[in-house]
Amino acid sequence: MRKTLLALAMLCSSSVVVADIKIGAVDPAKVLEQAPQAEAARAMLEKEFSGRDQELVALQQQYRTLEESLSKNSLMMSLEQRNNKERELRTLQRDIERTQEAFRDDLNLRRNEEFGKLQREIYEAIIKLAEREGYDLILSEGVIYASDKVDLSDQLIKQLEQQYSQSKSTP
């Protein structure tokens, strides 16, 4: 980002005629939100992790059922039975915590992998757009304002939609 600002400052202060320079801007958050590849990645991750999520929900339900049973029947249980149920609850709680932590870690890792791929794809699409449309400079993060005239986000999203539909039609 610092290089981008330095390049822009050099362009503005140099003897280059600024009117001959074509500059655009991209809103990366908007592109990540609206690109069909992002929605496909989210859906894929949801599908990939739905089984594990259901297992976790089942464990939590099992814990609640066991806890309710202990609460209702504790007065009728012997001390040994109550201690065994409490031990079972603690063990189940630890299992749930370990499962949740592993689930979060794995989900975050996969999300980072998928969105890393998407960021590379977006970067490559920006380069293609810049070369095809003859842009000299495309700014991204750190842009305080970009008018619709220089904001290429919508154009980039359309390009990504085309790439996505082409990748889905090609086996």
Buried (B, 14 or more C-beta within 10 A) or exposed (E): EEEBEEEBEEBEEEEEEEEEEEBBBBBBEBBBEBBBBBEBBEEEBEEEBEEBEEEBEEBBEEBEEBBEEBEEEEEEBEEEEBEEBBEEBEEBBEEBEEBEEEBEEEBEEBBEEBBEEBEEBBEEBBEEBBEEEEBEBBBBEEBEEBEEEBBBBBBBBEBBBEBBEEEEEEE
